[in-house]
Amino acid sequence: MAEVVLDTVSKFFGNTTAVDGVSLTVADGEFMVLVGPSGCGKSTTLRMIAGLESTSGGTIRIGERDVTRLQPKDRNVAMVFQNYALYAHKNVYDNLGFGLKVRGTPKPEIDERVQRAAKMLGIDNLLHRKPKQLSGGQMQRVALGRALVREPDVFLLDEPLSNLDAKMRVHMREEIGKLHAATGKSMIYVTHDQIEAMTLGDRIAVMKDGTVQQLGRPLEIYDRPVNTFVANFIGSPEMNLVEGELANGASRPTVSYQGAVLALPEGQHHRQAADNQVVLGIRPEHLAISEAAAGTIPVKVILTEQMGAQTLLACQTEKGGSLSALMSRNDTTRPGDIIHLSTEPGHIHLFDPRSGTNLFADPTAPGEGQP
């Protein structure tokens, strides 16, 4: 087991900056998830840790060793790829043991490690099959097993579930979580799927344009996004982000949105925005249907989406703004209905419209999720 430390690591491809000065520490035994849209630099960061890409700047340490210039084989890491990368002509047993064989590991030890990994992953009955005889989930287990038998210091997983269907992704998330718990090894997991990030990670690093936008525990990032990018990316359905205006009410500060005046959390400090113009953020699950009153937002329901356990309402305000609201599965609201939406002050987020920064968050305070 080992701590992984990235110190201002960068990667340039010609004039293109893929990773821009990323500093990140993955604790010994931690499950760290790098999440972000395509092209944000997360896979390149992982490949630099593995040694499959050279760094253009900065250093990478695994445990006490500076591995920045070491070859992949000398870093004692194991990588699991999106496309499984299995040898089609070898059976499962030989796929699992091939890396050990190349290293000159004695046959009895190879057999012990292969059998142990196969049993842990539930593929011990598949050892004599070829990859073409396996399902996607089974192939992914073999890919995980091949990493497991190496007994590495760190597991690196690059979007390993992208090729699986939705049901199998859920099942394999559980399997990866169990594998992490069983081995106690550090794992760094790359995904563009924020649900995978939220469910698997001890901590999450949200990336955009080669930089870490926010680093923190899943619920910390969900509850206190540092900017509009993180607020919009983390959460499904995504947060409502609309134009608002700050004002000082009779008893406490307020924010107005298309005629509705909403009270801000009492006693919570926020930084000022130019001309009092802000981006108001409210998650769909924090909107509720209320009686018409001050502080409620009148809307027309445009569309209802049944999501099984819940119902999503797509709504339009009197002035043409859009809001999404998440209700219980038994909600009887129908398209065309006029309803009023309300929220609690503690569920309101304010962002600067120019920088996108959360006006409630203090970037210098501990626990606010900054890298």
MOFEN-V424696 format. One record per residue. PSI is psi as a letter, one per 20 degrees, with the letter a starting at -180 (* if undefined). NEAR is the number of other C-alpha atoms within 12 Angstrom. Layout:
PSI_NEAR, PSI_NEAR
This chain:
q_24, q_27, q_29, p_40, p_32, p_33, o_26, l_26, p_36, q_35, p_34, p_22, n_16, c_8, j_7, p_16, o_25, h_33, p_36, n_31, l_29, p_42, p_30, p_38, p_34, o_39, q_26, p_26, j_29, q_31, o_41, p_44, p_46, o_49, q_46, r_36, r_26, p_20, j_21, i_31, j_39, g_42, h_38, h_36, g_51, g_45, h_34, h_39, h_51, h_39, j_30, i_24, p_26, q_28, q_34, i_26, q_25, r_27, q_31, p_38, p_34, o_34, c_24, i_15, p_19, o_22, j_29, h_32, j_24, q_24, q_19, h_21, i_21, j_21, i_32, l_31, q_41, p_37, p_42, p_37, r_32, h_26, j_23, g_34, l_22, q_34, o_24, h_17, i_15, q_21, r_24, g_37, g_38, h_34, g_36, h_46, i_40, g_29, h_29, h_29, g_23, h_16, i_15, k_13, p_19, q_16, g_17, h_14, h_18, g_30, g_23, g_20, g_31, g_39, g_29, g_25, g_33, g_35, g_22, h_26, j_36, k_24, j_30, i_24, j_18, j_28, h_32, j_20, q_25, q_23, h_30, i_18, j_18, q_24, r_20, g_28, h_34, g_34, h_41, h_41, h_44, g_47, g_45, g_44, h_44, h_42, h_41, g_43, h_40, i_35, l_28, r_31, h_35, p_41, p_50, p_46, o_41, n_38, l_36, i_37, j_38, h_27, j_21, q_24, r_14, g_17, g_15, h_22, g_27, g_21, g_21, h_32, g_33, g_20, g_25, h_39, g_28, g_18, g_30, g_33, h_19, h_16, h_26, j_24, q_33, p_40, p_46, p_50, p_49, p_43, q_40, i_32, o_33, h_34, g_27, g_37, g_37, h_33, h_28, h_37, p_37, g_32, q_37, p_48, o_47, p_48, q_40, p_29, l_26, j_33, q_34, o_37, h_39, q_42, p_39, a_37, q_30, g_33, h_25, g_26, h_38, g_37, h_30, m_39, p_45, i_41, r_41, h_36, g_33, g_40, h_38, h_32, h_33, o_40, p_29, o_23, q_28, r_27, q_36, p_36, o_33, r_31, p_28, r_32, p_31, q_32, r_23, o_16, a_16, h_9, h_12, r_19, q_24, r_31, p_35, q_30, o_37, l_25, h_21, p_28, o_30, p_38, q_33, r_32, p_22, p_18, i_13, p_20, q_17, q_27, q_20, q_22, q_25, p_16, k_13, j_26, p_25, r_36, p_37, p_41, p_47, p_43, q_37, h_34, i_30, j_28, p_34, q_31, p_32, r_19, q_15, p_17, r_16, p_18, j_26, q_28, o_35, p_33, r_36, p_30, p_31, h_25, q_23, p_26, o_26, p_20, j_17, e_13, h_13, r_20, p_25, p_35, p_39, o_33, q_36, p_27, r_27, h_20, j_16, j_16, r_24, p_28, q_42, p_37, p_41, p_37, r_29, r_24, h_17, j_15, p_21, j_19, q_29, q_21, p_19, i_16, q_21, p_24, r_31, p_29, q_39, r_33, q_31, q_22, h_27, i_22, j_28, p_42, q_46, p_49, q_42, p_34, h_27, g_18, h_17, j_28, q_33, p_39, i_34, h_34, p_31, o_21, i_23, i_11, q_12, q_13, j_21, j_25, j_32, q_32, *_31
